[in-house]
Amino acid sequence: MHTTLYLSVQTDTLIRVLLLGFLGFLVSTLLTPIYTTIAYRRKWWKKPRTLDATGKPATVLMQLHDAKPKRLRPTMAGMVFVVAVSLVTLCFNLSRSGTWLPLAAFISAGCVGLLDDIINVRGTGGGIAGLRSKIKLLLTTLVATLGGLYFYFKLDVHGIHVPMVHGEWMIGAWIIPLFVAAVVSTANAVNISDGEDGLAGGLTSTAFAIYALIAVLEGRFAVAGFCLTMVGALLSYTWFNIPPARFLMGDIGSFSLGTALGVVAMITDTVLLLPVIGFVFVVEAGSSALQISSKKLRGGKKIFKIAPIHHHFEASGWPATKVTMRFWIIGQVAGVLGLIVFLIGRYV
């Protein structure tokens, strides 16, 4: 059986969506020198953590840091694309059903990350070097819960689409905990992946590009514009962040990106495809969870030399640039696979 997909998009609508991506890039690029000047002048240097997730000394991580050239790099650069995307969306792409929720979640999660970064910059550099993980989890869960309530009560969404099955699975109010789980897990997965120069920026730009295509196919052009605005801003950020990075996005960047990605997956009704499109994020978060579990249940024995897994490959002798670029490729392949599954599940 052959199915033909007809896509009807007005030219001015398509141009507007593409222009939003360009504006995201342009505004982010214009803001970058302002941030750089302030960050270097005020010495927003990121302080490395010296303890792992179990509270033990992060010996391997410190060895990896010691092996790299000593450079002072400011953190909180994520505020550049948070401000850029927010300005473009507020001025040109504000939609109650499309962009209010992802934008609000994006900004709110960014505020949580900003608080963590400020504590890191002003701290002594020892231990966890920032907010404790339980506090960050509590705050991101609060942001996700408020988003889930809005999603259910204001946007009136009661079901999810199951890939490869035509029809909705109506789950009622259970959509709220699903929303929370998707957003919190994605926020933390992107945060965990932000450990090599350019890694998180390249992976999230790919994921948002795929979701922009999905949103266009669904006729959700405001969401598509939001995703392309994100792609444009991230491409600008990644330009400056590829090795050797000029600055680091910090938790303000990683938490805001992961939260927005989870919300976009819910809005486009493709949350069950998110683990495919964000496959690298799943592997990164999974490797950390397995490592922690192994240490606790097996008397301190480890599965990986160090987690998350991008550091494991680095500790195994891979140059950081090779790890980053190969993970980018895996992320791009996974994104295309997710798009294929989406097309088969919706139109074949």
N, C-alpha and C positions, 0 to 999 in steps of 0.2 A: 504494500500500500504506500503510495507516494502522496505526501502532503506539501502543498505550496504555502509558504509564508509570505503574505502580502503586508508590507509596511508602508503606511501612508503618513508622511510627515511634511508639514508645511515648511517651505524653504526658510522662511524667516524664523520659525521655531528652531530648526536645526542650527542655523547660524547663531542664534541667541545662546543656545546650549554650548556651542563650541567657543563663542566669545567669553563665556563665563570661565572656561578653562584658561583661556589666554589672560583674562584679567587676574585670575588667581596667581598665575606665574608672574605677571607684571607687578602687582601690588607686593607680593612676597619679595621679589627682587629689589624693589625700591626700599622696602623696610629693612632689608638685611644690613646695609651699611650703617643704618641708625642703631640697630641692635648691636652690631659688632663694636662700634665706637663706645657705646655705653658699657657693654659687657667687659671689654678689655680695660676700660678706664676704672670700672668699679671692681674688677678682679673677681668675676663670678666663676671662679675655678671650681670644677667638680672634684669632690673628694671621694676617692675610691673606698669601697667598703672593705673591711678586714675580717668580717665574720660571714659565714655562709648561712643558708636558711635554717640550719639546725643549731646555730649558735656557736659552731666550732670555727677555729681560724681558717680563713679561705686561702690556704697555702698555695695551691696551684694557681689560683687567680692572681695572687700577688706576684708569683713568679712570672706569669705572662706579662703583667704590667711592668715588672722590672726589666724584662727582656726587650721592651720597646723603647725607642728614643724618648727621653724625658721632655715633655712639652706641656705647657700650661694651656688648657683649652677651656673656655667658658661653657657653662651649661645653660639651660633654659632657652635655647634657641628655638624650641618649639613654639614659643610665644609669637614668633614671626609668622608662621603659617596659621596659628590660631587667630591672630588679629587679621591677617589677610583674608582668610576664608570667611570670617565673621563679617568683615566690612563689605565684601563683594556680595555675600548672601543677603545681608540686611538691606543693602542699597538696590540690588537688582533681581533677587530671586527668593523673596520671602513668600512662602505659601503655607497656609494653615495645615493643609492635608499632606504637604510634601516635605517642607524644610523646617518648620517650626521645631519639631521634635528632635531631629538629628542635630540641628544647630544648638538647641538648648543643652542637649546631652554633651555635645562636643565642648561647649564653653564650660559647663559645670565640671566635667571630668578634668578639663584643663586646669581649673582652679584647685582641684585636689592635688594634681601633679605639681602645680606651682608652689603650693604650701610645702610639699615634700622637698622640692628643689631649694627653696629658701632655707629650710632647716639644714639641708646638706651644705649649702654655701656658707652659712653662718656657723656651722658646727666645727668640731675639732678634727673631723675626718676619721675618727675611730669607729669601730663596731659596724652598725648597719648603715651609718652615714645618711640618715634621713628619717622619715616617719616609720614607725614600726609597721610591719606587714599587716597585723591585725587591724590597726587603725585605718590603713589605706583600703583594706578590704571592706571595712564597715562603711567608709565614706563613699566608695565606688558603688557599693550595694545600695546605699541610700539614693544616689543619683539614678541608678538603674530602676529602682522601685518606683520612684516618682515618674520616670519615663514609662514604665509598664502600666501604671494607673492611667496615665494620659492616653496611652495606646489603646487600652481596653474601653475606657469610659468616654473619651472624647472622639477618638477616631473610630470607635465602635468595631474593633476587630475581634472576632471570636474564634477564628480557625486558622489553620496553616495548611499549605499545600505540601503534599508528600511527593517527592520526585518519582517520576515514572508512573504515577497514578493520577488519572484525570479526576479532579474533584478535591474538595476541601475536607480536612479532618477537623470537625467542630469540637473544640475543647473548652469553650466558654471561658470562665474566669481563670482557668489554668494557663491561659495565654500570658498572664502576669508573671508567674514564676518562671515560665519559659523565657520570657523577655529578659528578666533579671539574670537568669543563668547564661543566656547567650551574650548579653552585653558585658557582664562582669568577667566571664571567661575570656572573651575576646580582648577586653582591655588589659587583662593580666598577661595574656599570651603575647600581645604586641609589646608590652613592657618588658617581658622576659627576652624577647627577640632583639631588643635594642642594646646590643653589646659589641657590635663591630661597626666601624665607620661605614655609613651608607646602607647598612643591612635593613633596618626597619623602614627607612625612607623608601628604598627601592621596592620592598615587598608590599608595603601599603599602597604605593602608587599603582602597582599592578592590580591589586585587589579592587581598588576604587575604579580603575579603568574598566575592569570586567563588569562591575556593578553599574557603571554608567551605560554600558551596552545593554545590560539586562533591563534597566529602567527605561531606555528608549524603546526596546521591544515591547515593554508593558504599557507604553504610552504615558509613563510617569516622568514628564520632561523636567519638572522642577527638581526631582530627585536626581535625574541624570545630570542636570546642571550643577547641583551641589557636589556630586561625585567628581565631575570634571574640574570644578573649582579646586577641589582637594588635590586632584592629580596635578594641576598646574602649579599650585603652591608647593607641593611635595617635590616636583621636578626642580623647582628653583632651590629648595632646601638641599636636595641631593647633589646639585651642582657644586655647592660649597662643602658638602659633607663627605664626598668621596675621598678616599685616602690620599694624602693625610688630611683629615677633617679639620676645618677651621674652628668648628664649635660642635657642641653636642645638643641634641634636642631636649634631653632631660625628661623627667616624668610628666611635665606639662605637655610635652609632645606625644609621648607614647600612650599615656592614658587617654588623652583626647582622641587620638587616632583610633585606638582600639574600640573605644566606646562608640564613636560615630560609625565605625564599620559594622559593629553589632546591630546598631539601630537601623542602618540602611538595609541590612539583611532581613530584619523583621518587617520593615516597611514594604520591601519588594516581595515579601512572602517567599523568601528563599533561604530561610534560616537553616534548613536541613542540608542545603548545599554549601553553607559557610565552611564546614570542615574540609570540603574538597577545594574550594577556591582559596581558602587560607590554610592549605595543607602544611606549609612550613611552620606556621604559627602553632598548629596542633602538635607537630613533632617537637618544637622547641619547648612548649609548655609540658608536654608529656615526658620529655627527657628529664626535666627538673623534678616533676612529680615522682617518677620512677627512682631517681637518685635519692630523694629525700626518704621515700618509703624503704628503699634498700638499706640506707644507713640506720634507720630506726628499727627495722625488723631483723636485720642480719648483723647486728653488733658492729655497725660502723663500716661494713663492706660496701664498696661502690660498684656501680655498673659501668659508669663512664669515668674517665680520668677527671673530668670536671663537667658540671652541667651549668647552663643549658648546652645542647649538643654542638652549637657553633664553637664554643670554647673547647670542647672535647677534640674536635678536628684540629683546632689551632694548637692544642697541647700535644697532638700527635705529629706535629711538624708541618702542617699546611700553613702557608702564608695567609695572613688575615684577608688579603685581597682575593685569594682563591676561594676561601670559604664564602665570602660575601657574594662574589659573582656566580658561583655555582648554586648558592641558595636562591639568588635572583632567578636563575634559569629554571630551577625546580618550581619556584613560585609562579613563573609565567606559564609553564607547562600545566601546572595544577589549575591555574585560572582558566586556560583554554578548555581543559577537561570539564571543569565545572560549567562552563558555558555550553558545551556539547550536551551534558546531562540535562541542563535547563531546557535546551531546544527540544531534545527528545521527549522529555517529560511533559512539555506544554503543547507541542505542536505536531508530534508524530503519533 
